[in-house]
Amino acid sequence: MAHTDANANGHTKHEHHPALQHHFHSMAQQLEASVLGMWVFLVTEVMFFGGLFMAYILYRNLYPAAWLAGSHELNELLGGVNTVVLIVSSLTMALAVRAAQVGSRIGQIVNLILTIIFGTIFLVVKYFEYAAKFEHHLVPGAHFDPTRDPAQQLYFSLYFMMTGIHALHMVVGIAVLLIMLRKAWKGHFSAEYFAPVEVSGLYWHFVDIVWIFLFPLLYLIGKHH
Amino acid sequence: MSHISSKGLYYTIFLSLIALTVITVVIARVDLGAMNTPIALAVAGVKATLVILFFMGVKYNTPLTKVVAASGFVWLIILFGMTMGDYLTRAWLGFPGR
């Protein structure tokens, strides 16, 4: 941090980076606190998704045949493509944070735009997958294919809940990244101050991790049968 | 936290994640009996660890942040372990194989 810079915020006694809040000693400490706070939030997110994974484990153990039959209805290719799309988006997200760290405005803008595009591709693919499930009467409820074991509705309930909440997190993530893109465009971030990009990145990577577990658990079970 | 990873590291992690994805898809086609799911979860666990340590940079965070990040997964194990420990030891649910 530059102690000698003139400061427009009226802090004449303690000259510091304009983005430094008064209750922090330094930009490094402020960033550390932001990252820690984001992780506390992500732990609550782990527990939030954890409840759904718990239901998945329990009912898969109770109704293994329904799980195999349900999984056979998912499109492995689309699921796999989306896995790769999300991993690519995590790479561009990491590169966006790095660009902020080294003070590259254009690097932030390009990588944030790429991340947003890949996130959107994921959601578009997800839309086509969901549409196919509606067409094939695989949505739990009154219109569920009556020739199927009713226990398969449990599998599809969890499929829609887990992927649906995951997709909702993607939508929120894209909204957050659009805000970051706007700030990056205006040159808000620098090598000294990039905590918002860093913390948004943590969220984005977390959503990627959830999918890393959803893909094998929903799409790939029983592929060897 | 002022650690800046090289682009090369990020590309390496990216390629590892893609390779592990291919491995998951291939292994899912081989009949390993009861081991299919544990292996799939192990591969997913390695992928998640790579993302957490390098993309999220936890490797370079303070010990406090590391403990907090790990705590979420510790509680997850308690949730899964105790719940399934309960359900699997009950005779009346009719779990296959018991």
Interface residues (C-beta under 8 A of the other chain):
Chain A: A28 L31 E32 V35 L36 W39 V40 L42 V43 E45 V46 M47 G50 G51 F53 M54 I57 L58 N61 L62 P64 E76 G80 T83 V84 I87 V88 S90 L91 M93 A94 L95 R98 Q101 V102 G201 L202 H205 F206 D208 I209 I212 F213 F215 P216 L217 L220 I221 K223 H224 H225
Chain B: M1 S2 I4 S5 K7 Y10 Y11 I13 F14 L17 I18 T21 T24 V25 A28 R29 V30 D31 L32 N36 T37 A40 L41 V43 A44 K47 A48 V51 I52 F54 F55 M56 N61 T62 L64 T65 V68 A69 S71 G72 F73 W75 L76 L79 F80 T83 M84 Y87 L88 L93 G94 F95 P96
